[in-house]
Amino acid sequence: MKRRSKTIAQQCRYYEVDNIFEYMVSVYLNGNISAFRELYILYLFSEVEPIHIQEIILATI
């Protein structure tokens, strides 16, 4: 399986921010939900354990 997601450090460099989590919150608060959704999904698949991903997905459907 080819890895497509970026690490947190790579995302910080890509978005030119010091803290990707603060950036995600500011994106959400500014109303750009589609950008927040993309960032959150990238975060989930790169940093969260698979069992927790499954729990999150099941809780949202």
mmJSON file of the N, C-alpha and C atoms, coordinates in Angstrom:
{"data_MODEL":{"atom_site":{
"group_PDB":["ATOM","ATOM","ATOM","ATOM","ATOM","ATOM","ATOM","ATOM","ATOM","ATOM","ATOM","ATOM","ATOM","ATOM","ATOM","ATOM","ATOM","ATOM","ATOM","ATOM","ATOM","ATOM","ATOM","ATOM","ATOM","ATOM","ATOM","ATOM","ATOM","ATOM","ATOM","ATOM","ATOM","ATOM","ATOM","ATOM","ATOM","ATOM","ATOM","ATOM","ATOM","ATOM","ATOM","ATOM","ATOM","ATOM","ATOM","ATOM","ATOM","ATOM","ATOM","ATOM","ATOM","ATOM","ATOM","ATOM","ATOM","ATOM","ATOM","ATOM","ATOM","ATOM","ATOM","ATOM","ATOM","ATOM","ATOM","ATOM","ATOM","ATOM","ATOM","ATOM","ATOM","ATOM","ATOM","ATOM","ATOM","ATOM","ATOM","ATOM","ATOM","ATOM","ATOM","ATOM","ATOM","ATOM","ATOM","ATOM","ATOM","ATOM","ATOM","ATOM","ATOM","ATOM","ATOM","ATOM","ATOM","ATOM","ATOM","ATOM","ATOM","ATOM","ATOM","ATOM","ATOM","ATOM","ATOM","ATOM","ATOM","ATOM","ATOM","ATOM","ATOM","ATOM","ATOM","ATOM","ATOM","ATOM","ATOM","ATOM","ATOM","ATOM","ATOM","ATOM","ATOM","ATOM","ATOM","ATOM","ATOM","ATOM","ATOM","ATOM","ATOM","ATOM","ATOM","ATOM","ATOM","ATOM","ATOM","ATOM","ATOM","ATOM","ATOM","ATOM","ATOM","ATOM","ATOM","ATOM","ATOM","ATOM","ATOM","ATOM","ATOM","ATOM","ATOM","ATOM","ATOM","ATOM","ATOM","ATOM","ATOM","ATOM","ATOM","ATOM","ATOM","ATOM","ATOM","ATOM","ATOM","ATOM","ATOM","ATOM","ATOM","ATOM","ATOM","ATOM","ATOM","ATOM","ATOM","ATOM","ATOM","ATOM","ATOM"],
"id":[1,2,3,4,5,6,7,8,9,10,11,12,13,14,15,16,17,18,19,20,21,22,23,24,25,26,27,28,29,30,31,32,33,34,35,36,37,38,39,40,41,42,43,44,45,46,47,48,49,50,51,52,53,54,55,56,57,58,59,60,61,62,63,64,65,66,67,68,69,70,71,72,73,74,75,76,77,78,79,80,81,82,83,84,85,86,87,88,89,90,91,92,93,94,95,96,97,98,99,100,101,102,103,104,105,106,107,108,109,110,111,112,113,114,115,116,117,118,119,120,121,122,123,124,125,126,127,128,129,130,131,132,133,134,135,136,137,138,139,140,141,142,143,144,145,146,147,148,149,150,151,152,153,154,155,156,157,158,159,160,161,162,163,164,165,166,167,168,169,170,171,172,173,174,175,176,177,178,179,180,181,182,183],
"type_symbol":["N","C","C","N","C","C","N","C","C","N","C","C","N","C","C","N","C","C","N","C","C","N","C","C","N","C","C","N","C","C","N","C","C","N","C","C","N","C","C","N","C","C","N","C","C","N","C","C","N","C","C","N","C","C","N","C","C","N","C","C","N","C","C","N","C","C","N","C","C","N","C","C","N","C","C","N","C","C","N","C","C","N","C","C","N","C","C","N","C","C","N","C","C","N","C","C","N","C","C","N","C","C","N","C","C","N","C","C","N","C","C","N","C","C","N","C","C","N","C","C","N","C","C","N","C","C","N","C","C","N","C","C","N","C","C","N","C","C","N","C","C","N","C","C","N","C","C","N","C","C","N","C","C","N","C","C","N","C","C","N","C","C","N","C","C","N","C","C","N","C","C","N","C","C","N","C","C","N","C","C","N","C","C"],
"label_atom_id":["N","CA","C","N","CA","C","N","CA","C","N","CA","C","N","CA","C","N","CA","C","N","CA","C","N","CA","C","N","CA","C","N","CA","C","N","CA","C","N","CA","C","N","CA","C","N","CA","C","N","CA","C","N","CA","C","N","CA","C","N","CA","C","N","CA","C","N","CA","C","N","CA","C","N","CA","C","N","CA","C","N","CA","C","N","CA","C","N","CA","C","N","CA","C","N","CA","C","N","CA","C","N","CA","C","N","CA","C","N","CA","C","N","CA","C","N","CA","C","N","CA","C","N","CA","C","N","CA","C","N","CA","C","N","CA","C","N","CA","C","N","CA","C","N","CA","C","N","CA","C","N","CA","C","N","CA","C","N","CA","C","N","CA","C","N","CA","C","N","CA","C","N","CA","C","N","CA","C","N","CA","C","N","CA","C","N","CA","C","N","CA","C","N","CA","C","N","CA","C","N","CA","C","N","CA","C","N","CA","C","N","CA","C"],
"label_alt_id":[null,null,null,null,null,null,null,null,null,null,null,null,null,null,null,null,null,null,null,null,null,null,null,null,null,null,null,null,null,null,null,null,null,null,null,null,null,null,null,null,null,null,null,null,null,null,null,null,null,null,null,null,null,null,null,null,null,null,null,null,null,null,null,null,null,null,null,null,null,null,null,null,null,null,null,null,null,null,null,null,null,null,null,null,null,null,null,null,null,null,null,null,null,null,null,null,null,null,null,null,null,null,null,null,null,null,null,null,null,null,null,null,null,null,null,null,null,null,null,null,null,null,null,null,null,null,null,null,null,null,null,null,null,null,null,null,null,null,null,null,null,null,null,null,null,null,null,null,null,null,null,null,null,null,null,null,null,null,null,null,null,null,null,null,null,null,null,null,null,null,null,null,null,null,null,null,null,null,null,null,null,null,null],
"label_comp_id":["MET","MET","MET","LYS","LYS","LYS","ARG","ARG","ARG","ARG","ARG","ARG","SER","SER","SER","LYS","LYS","LYS","THR","THR","THR","ILE","ILE","ILE","ALA","ALA","ALA","GLN","GLN","GLN","GLN","GLN","GLN","CYS","CYS","CYS","ARG","ARG","ARG","TYR","TYR","TYR","TYR","TYR","TYR","GLU","GLU","GLU","VAL","VAL","VAL","ASP","ASP","ASP","ASN","ASN","ASN","ILE","ILE","ILE","PHE","PHE","PHE","GLU","GLU","GLU","TYR","TYR","TYR","MET","MET","MET","VAL","VAL","VAL","SER","SER","SER","VAL","VAL","VAL","TYR","TYR","TYR","LEU","LEU","LEU","ASN","ASN","ASN","GLY","GLY","GLY","ASN","ASN","ASN","ILE","ILE","ILE","SER","SER","SER","ALA","ALA","ALA","PHE","PHE","PHE","ARG","ARG","ARG","GLU","GLU","GLU","LEU","LEU","LEU","TYR","TYR","TYR","ILE","ILE","ILE","LEU","LEU","LEU","TYR","TYR","TYR","LEU","LEU","LEU","PHE","PHE","PHE","SER","SER","SER","GLU","GLU","GLU","VAL","VAL","VAL","GLU","GLU","GLU","PRO","PRO","PRO","ILE","ILE","ILE","HIS","HIS","HIS","ILE","ILE","ILE","GLN","GLN","GLN","GLU","GLU","GLU","ILE","ILE","ILE","ILE","ILE","ILE","LEU","LEU","LEU","ALA","ALA","ALA","THR","THR","THR","ILE","ILE","ILE"],
"label_asym_id":["A","A","A","A","A","A","A","A","A","A","A","A","A","A","A","A","A","A","A","A","A","A","A","A","A","A","A","A","A","A","A","A","A","A","A","A","A","A","A","A","A","A","A","A","A","A","A","A","A","A","A","A","A","A","A","A","A","A","A","A","A","A","A","A","A","A","A","A","A","A","A","A","A","A","A","A","A","A","A","A","A","A","A","A","A","A","A","A","A","A","A","A","A","A","A","A","A","A","A","A","A","A","A","A","A","A","A","A","A","A","A","A","A","A","A","A","A","A","A","A","A","A","A","A","A","A","A","A","A","A","A","A","A","A","A","A","A","A","A","A","A","A","A","A","A","A","A","A","A","A","A","A","A","A","A","A","A","A","A","A","A","A","A","A","A","A","A","A","A","A","A","A","A","A","A","A","A","A","A","A","A","A","A"],
"label_entity_id":["1","1","1","1","1","1","1","1","1","1","1","1","1","1","1","1","1","1","1","1","1","1","1","1","1","1","1","1","1","1","1","1","1","1","1","1","1","1","1","1","1","1","1","1","1","1","1","1","1","1","1","1","1","1","1","1","1","1","1","1","1","1","1","1","1","1","1","1","1","1","1","1","1","1","1","1","1","1","1","1","1","1","1","1","1","1","1","1","1","1","1","1","1","1","1","1","1","1","1","1","1","1","1","1","1","1","1","1","1","1","1","1","1","1","1","1","1","1","1","1","1","1","1","1","1","1","1","1","1","1","1","1","1","1","1","1","1","1","1","1","1","1","1","1","1","1","1","1","1","1","1","1","1","1","1","1","1","1","1","1","1","1","1","1","1","1","1","1","1","1","1","1","1","1","1","1","1","1","1","1","1","1","1"],
"label_seq_id":[1,1,1,2,2,2,3,3,3,4,4,4,5,5,5,6,6,6,7,7,7,8,8,8,9,9,9,10,10,10,11,11,11,12,12,12,13,13,13,14,14,14,15,15,15,16,16,16,17,17,17,18,18,18,19,19,19,20,20,20,21,21,21,22,22,22,23,23,23,24,24,24,25,25,25,26,26,26,27,27,27,28,28,28,29,29,29,30,30,30,31,31,31,32,32,32,33,33,33,34,34,34,35,35,35,36,36,36,37,37,37,38,38,38,39,39,39,40,40,40,41,41,41,42,42,42,43,43,43,44,44,44,45,45,45,46,46,46,47,47,47,48,48,48,49,49,49,50,50,50,51,51,51,52,52,52,53,53,53,54,54,54,55,55,55,56,56,56,57,57,57,58,58,58,59,59,59,60,60,60,61,61,61],
"pdbx_PDB_ins_code":[null,null,null,null,null,null,null,null,null,null,null,null,null,null,null,null,null,null,null,null,null,null,null,null,null,null,null,null,null,null,null,null,null,null,null,null,null,null,null,null,null,null,null,null,null,null,null,null,null,null,null,null,null,null,null,null,null,null,null,null,null,null,null,null,null,null,null,null,null,null,null,null,null,null,null,null,null,null,null,null,null,null,null,null,null,null,null,null,null,null,null,null,null,null,null,null,null,null,null,null,null,null,null,null,null,null,null,null,null,null,null,null,null,null,null,null,null,null,null,null,null,null,null,null,null,null,null,null,null,null,null,null,null,null,null,null,null,null,null,null,null,null,null,null,null,null,null,null,null,null,null,null,null,null,null,null,null,null,null,null,null,null,null,null,null,null,null,null,null,null,null,null,null,null,null,null,null,null,null,null,null,null,null],
"Cartn_x":[0.849,0.0,0.895,0.608,1.371,0.87,1.805,1.436,1.201,0.04,-0.31,-0.377,-0.541,-0.732,0.608,0.537,1.726,1.783,2.996,3.138,2.76,2.608,2.271,3.34,4.608,5.699,5.631,5.33,5.213,4.038,2.927,1.773,2.092,2.824,3.207,4.046,4.991,5.816,4.974,4.082,3.258,2.364,1.721,0.816,1.529,2.842,3.676,3.161,2.909,2.446,3.328,3.336,4.105,3.347,2.027,1.214,0.005,-0.011,-1.097,-2.436,-2.418,-3.668,-4.315,-3.503,-4.041,-4.573,-3.874,-4.321,-5.659,-5.815,-7.076,-8.223,-7.993,-9.037,-9.385,-8.377,-8.662,-9.425,-9.093,-9.817,-11.275,-11.499,-12.861,-13.632,-13.007,-13.686,-13.989,-13.17,-13.397,-14.442,-14.973,-16.075,-15.689,-14.418,-13.992,-14.038,-15.245,-15.47,-14.814,-14.83,-14.246,-12.74,-12.055,-10.614,-10.355,-11.193,-11.05,-11.258,-12.264,-12.551,-11.338,-10.742,-9.574,-8.407,-8.131,-7.041,-7.293,-8.527,-8.859,-8.717,-9.166,-9.049,-7.583,-6.773,-5.337,-4.713,-5.107,-4.596,-4.994,-6.254,-6.723,-5.907,-5.739,-5.083,-3.568,-2.977,-1.528,-1.096,-1.937,-1.499,-2.299,-3.487,-4.364,-4.299,-4.303,-4.287,-5.547,-5.424,-6.574,-7.815,-7.648,-8.817,-9.59,-8.871,-9.533,-10.208,-9.6,-10.222,-11.569,-11.593,-12.84,-13.89,-13.512,-14.451,-14.999,-14.131,-14.551,-15.53,-15.202,-16.084,-17.443,-17.447,-18.713,-19.534,-18.883,-19.601,-20.212,-19.675,-20.168,-21.228,-21.444,-22.473,-23.712],
"Cartn_y":[-1.181,0.0,1.245,2.151,3.384,4.39,4.99,5.988,7.332,7.924,9.193,10.35,10.053,11.124,11.708,12.926,13.634,13.608,13.635,13.726,15.134,15.301,16.618,17.638,17.261,18.181,18.571,17.616,17.912,18.843,18.635,19.508,20.928,21.059,22.394,23.111,22.399,23.02,23.364,22.466,22.681,23.906,24.037,25.16,26.378,26.26,27.35,27.883,26.965,27.31,26.599,27.146,26.523,25.377,25.504,24.496,24.176,22.999,22.623,22.549,22.212,22.091,23.46,24.47,25.83,26.301,25.956,26.321,25.657,24.384,23.681,24.359,24.77,25.446,26.781,27.545,28.847,28.675,27.65,27.37,27.062,26.251,25.889,27.116,27.925,29.098,30.142,30.19,31.136,30.638,29.449,28.954,28.176,27.866,27.108,25.616,25.079,23.712,22.689,22.918,21.931,21.804,22.923,22.862,22.168,22.453,21.794,20.292,19.906,18.483,17.787,18.404,17.813,17.672,18.728,18.675,17.616,17.532,16.574,15.136,14.878,13.532,13.162,14.097,13.835,13.529,14.294,14.067,12.681,12.326,11.022,9.875,9.882,8.751,8.755,9.856,9.863,9.735,10.129,10.188,9.341,8.92,8.229,6.715,5.952,4.489,3.998,2.945,2.445,2.132,1.605,1.282,2.548,3.638,4.894,5.508,5.328,5.811,5.127,3.822,3.073,3.595,3.865,4.392,5.75,6.607,7.94,7.827,6.969,6.797,6.258,5.259,4.692,5.706,6.59,7.6,8.681,8.861,9.937,9.484,8.175,7.713,7.255],
"Cartn_z":[0.0,0.0,0.0,-0.871,-0.963,0.066,0.775,1.78,1.096,1.326,0.688,1.672,2.934,3.907,4.345,4.846,5.298,6.815,7.353,8.798,9.242,10.543,11.081,10.705,10.812,10.458,8.98,8.113,6.686,6.411,7.116,6.928,7.384,8.482,8.961,7.905,7.316,6.271,5.042,4.642,3.455,3.611,4.774,5.011,5.589,5.779,6.287,7.62,8.557,9.899,10.921,12.144,13.22,13.87,13.946,14.622,13.751,13.169,12.258,12.977,14.275,15.017,15.228,15.535,15.655,14.307,13.241,11.899,11.576,11.949,11.71,12.445,13.682,14.459,13.819,13.389,12.775,11.466,10.696,9.449,9.763,10.789,11.188,11.665,12.515,13.06,11.992,10.947,9.861,8.869,9.113,8.297,7.064,6.901,5.734,6.069,6.092,6.55,5.626,4.327,3.413,3.626,3.868,4.148,5.477,6.479,7.78,7.637,6.879,6.668,6.056,5.04,4.385,5.361,6.13,7.102,8.164,8.641,9.697,9.202,7.995,7.435,7.245,6.751,6.617,7.966,8.978,10.33,10.83,10.665,11.145,10.564,9.263,8.625,8.769,9.203,9.379,10.831,11.784,13.175,14.155,13.813,14.755,14.512,15.6,15.512,14.787,13.988,13.217,14.056,15.244,16.069,16.44,16.669,17.007,15.784,14.621,13.382,13.194,13.415,13.278,14.257,15.495,16.487,16.06,15.531,15.089,13.923,12.961,11.801,12.234,13.098,13.562,14.352,15.075,15.856,14.974,13.762,12.903,11.909,11.785,10.838,11.556],
"occupancy":[1.0,1.0,1.0,1.0,1.0,1.0,1.0,1.0,1.0,1.0,1.0,1.0,1.0,1.0,1.0,1.0,1.0,1.0,1.0,1.0,1.0,1.0,1.0,1.0,1.0,1.0,1.0,1.0,1.0,1.0,1.0,1.0,1.0,1.0,1.0,1.0,1.0,1.0,1.0,1.0,1.0,1.0,1.0,1.0,1.0,1.0,1.0,1.0,1.0,1.0,1.0,1.0,1.0,1.0,1.0,1.0,1.0,1.0,1.0,1.0,1.0,1.0,1.0,1.0,1.0,1.0,1.0,1.0,1.0,1.0,1.0,1.0,1.0,1.0,1.0,1.0,1.0,1.0,1.0,1.0,1.0,1.0,1.0,1.0,1.0,1.0,1.0,1.0,1.0,1.0,1.0,1.0,1.0,1.0,1.0,1.0,1.0,1.0,1.0,1.0,1.0,1.0,1.0,1.0,1.0,1.0,1.0,1.0,1.0,1.0,1.0,1.0,1.0,1.0,1.0,1.0,1.0,1.0,1.0,1.0,1.0,1.0,1.0,1.0,1.0,1.0,1.0,1.0,1.0,1.0,1.0,1.0,1.0,1.0,1.0,1.0,1.0,1.0,1.0,1.0,1.0,1.0,1.0,1.0,1.0,1.0,1.0,1.0,1.0,1.0,1.0,1.0,1.0,1.0,1.0,1.0,1.0,1.0,1.0,1.0,1.0,1.0,1.0,1.0,1.0,1.0,1.0,1.0,1.0,1.0,1.0,1.0,1.0,1.0,1.0,1.0,1.0,1.0,1.0,1.0,1.0,1.0,1.0],
"B_iso_or_equiv":[0.0,0.0,0.0,0.0,0.0,0.0,0.0,0.0,0.0,0.0,0.0,0.0,0.0,0.0,0.0,0.0,0.0,0.0,0.0,0.0,0.0,0.0,0.0,0.0,0.0,0.0,0.0,0.0,0.0,0.0,0.0,0.0,0.0,0.0,0.0,0.0,0.0,0.0,0.0,0.0,0.0,0.0,0.0,0.0,0.0,0.0,0.0,0.0,0.0,0.0,0.0,0.0,0.0,0.0,0.0,0.0,0.0,0.0,0.0,0.0,0.0,0.0,0.0,0.0,0.0,0.0,0.0,0.0,0.0,0.0,0.0,0.0,0.0,0.0,0.0,0.0,0.0,0.0,0.0,0.0,0.0,0.0,0.0,0.0,0.0,0.0,0.0,0.0,0.0,0.0,0.0,0.0,0.0,0.0,0.0,0.0,0.0,0.0,0.0,0.0,0.0,0.0,0.0,0.0,0.0,0.0,0.0,0.0,0.0,0.0,0.0,0.0,0.0,0.0,0.0,0.0,0.0,0.0,0.0,0.0,0.0,0.0,0.0,0.0,0.0,0.0,0.0,0.0,0.0,0.0,0.0,0.0,0.0,0.0,0.0,0.0,0.0,0.0,0.0,0.0,0.0,0.0,0.0,0.0,0.0,0.0,0.0,0.0,0.0,0.0,0.0,0.0,0.0,0.0,0.0,0.0,0.0,0.0,0.0,0.0,0.0,0.0,0.0,0.0,0.0,0.0,0.0,0.0,0.0,0.0,0.0,0.0,0.0,0.0,0.0,0.0,0.0,0.0,0.0,0.0,0.0,0.0,0.0],
"pdbx_formal_charge":[null,null,null,null,null,null,null,null,null,null,null,null,null,null,null,null,null,null,null,null,null,null,null,null,null,null,null,null,null,null,null,null,null,null,null,null,null,null,null,null,null,null,null,null,null,null,null,null,null,null,null,null,null,null,null,null,null,null,null,null,null,null,null,null,null,null,null,null,null,null,null,null,null,null,null,null,null,null,null,null,null,null,null,null,null,null,null,null,null,null,null,null,null,null,null,null,null,null,null,null,null,null,null,null,null,null,null,null,null,null,null,null,null,null,null,null,null,null,null,null,null,null,null,null,null,null,null,null,null,null,null,null,null,null,null,null,null,null,null,null,null,null,null,null,null,null,null,null,null,null,null,null,null,null,null,null,null,null,null,null,null,null,null,null,null,null,null,null,null,null,null,null,null,null,null,null,null,null,null,null,null,null,null],
"auth_seq_id":[1,1,1,2,2,2,3,3,3,4,4,4,5,5,5,6,6,6,7,7,7,8,8,8,9,9,9,10,10,10,11,11,11,12,12,12,13,13,13,14,14,14,15,15,15,16,16,16,17,17,17,18,18,18,19,19,19,20,20,20,21,21,21,22,22,22,23,23,23,24,24,24,25,25,25,26,26,26,27,27,27,28,28,28,29,29,29,30,30,30,31,31,31,32,32,32,33,33,33,34,34,34,35,35,35,36,36,36,37,37,37,38,38,38,39,39,39,40,40,40,41,41,41,42,42,42,43,43,43,44,44,44,45,45,45,46,46,46,47,47,47,48,48,48,49,49,49,50,50,50,51,51,51,52,52,52,53,53,53,54,54,54,55,55,55,56,56,56,57,57,57,58,58,58,59,59,59,60,60,60,61,61,61],
"auth_comp_id":["MET","MET","MET","LYS","LYS","LYS","ARG","ARG","ARG","ARG","ARG","ARG","SER","SER","SER","LYS","LYS","LYS","THR","THR","THR","ILE","ILE","ILE","ALA","ALA","ALA","GLN","GLN","GLN","GLN","GLN","GLN","CYS","CYS","CYS","ARG","ARG","ARG","TYR","TYR","TYR","TYR","TYR","TYR","GLU","GLU","GLU","VAL","VAL","VAL","ASP","ASP","ASP","ASN","ASN","ASN","ILE","ILE","ILE","PHE","PHE","PHE","GLU","GLU","GLU","TYR","TYR","TYR","MET","MET","MET","VAL","VAL","VAL","SER","SER","SER","VAL","VAL","VAL","TYR","TYR","TYR","LEU","LEU","LEU","ASN","ASN","ASN","GLY","GLY","GLY","ASN","ASN","ASN","ILE","ILE","ILE","SER","SER","SER","ALA","ALA","ALA","PHE","PHE","PHE","ARG","ARG","ARG","GLU","GLU","GLU","LEU","LEU","LEU","TYR","TYR","TYR","ILE","ILE","ILE","LEU","LEU","LEU","TYR","TYR","TYR","LEU","LEU","LEU","PHE","PHE","PHE","SER","SER","SER","GLU","GLU","GLU","VAL","VAL","VAL","GLU","GLU","GLU","PRO","PRO","PRO","ILE","ILE","ILE","HIS","HIS","HIS","ILE","ILE","ILE","GLN","GLN","GLN","GLU","GLU","GLU","ILE","ILE","ILE","ILE","ILE","ILE","LEU","LEU","LEU","ALA","ALA","ALA","THR","THR","THR","ILE","ILE","ILE"],
"auth_asym_id":["A","A","A","A","A","A","A","A","A","A","A","A","A","A","A","A","A","A","A","A","A","A","A","A","A","A","A","A","A","A","A","A","A","A","A","A","A","A","A","A","A","A","A","A","A","A","A","A","A","A","A","A","A","A","A","A","A","A","A","A","A","A","A","A","A","A","A","A","A","A","A","A","A","A","A","A","A","A","A","A","A","A","A","A","A","A","A","A","A","A","A","A","A","A","A","A","A","A","A","A","A","A","A","A","A","A","A","A","A","A","A","A","A","A","A","A","A","A","A","A","A","A","A","A","A","A","A","A","A","A","A","A","A","A","A","A","A","A","A","A","A","A","A","A","A","A","A","A","A","A","A","A","A","A","A","A","A","A","A","A","A","A","A","A","A","A","A","A","A","A","A","A","A","A","A","A","A","A","A","A","A","A","A"],
"auth_atom_id":["N","CA","C","N","CA","C","N","CA","C","N","CA","C","N","CA","C","N","CA","C","N","CA","C","N","CA","C","N","CA","C","N","CA","C","N","CA","C","N","CA","C","N","CA","C","N","CA","C","N","CA","C","N","CA","C","N","CA","C","N","CA","C","N","CA","C","N","CA","C","N","CA","C","N","CA","C","N","CA","C","N","CA","C","N","CA","C","N","CA","C","N","CA","C","N","CA","C","N","CA","C","N","CA","C","N","CA","C","N","CA","C","N","CA","C","N","CA","C","N","CA","C","N","CA","C","N","CA","C","N","CA","C","N","CA","C","N","CA","C","N","CA","C","N","CA","C","N","CA","C","N","CA","C","N","CA","C","N","CA","C","N","CA","C","N","CA","C","N","CA","C","N","CA","C","N","CA","C","N","CA","C","N","CA","C","N","CA","C","N","CA","C","N","CA","C","N","CA","C","N","CA","C","N","CA","C","N","CA","C","N","CA","C"],
"pdbx_PDB_model_num":[1,1,1,1,1,1,1,1,1,1,1,1,1,1,1,1,1,1,1,1,1,1,1,1,1,1,1,1,1,1,1,1,1,1,1,1,1,1,1,1,1,1,1,1,1,1,1,1,1,1,1,1,1,1,1,1,1,1,1,1,1,1,1,1,1,1,1,1,1,1,1,1,1,1,1,1,1,1,1,1,1,1,1,1,1,1,1,1,1,1,1,1,1,1,1,1,1,1,1,1,1,1,1,1,1,1,1,1,1,1,1,1,1,1,1,1,1,1,1,1,1,1,1,1,1,1,1,1,1,1,1,1,1,1,1,1,1,1,1,1,1,1,1,1,1,1,1,1,1,1,1,1,1,1,1,1,1,1,1,1,1,1,1,1,1,1,1,1,1,1,1,1,1,1,1,1,1,1,1,1,1,1,1]
}}}
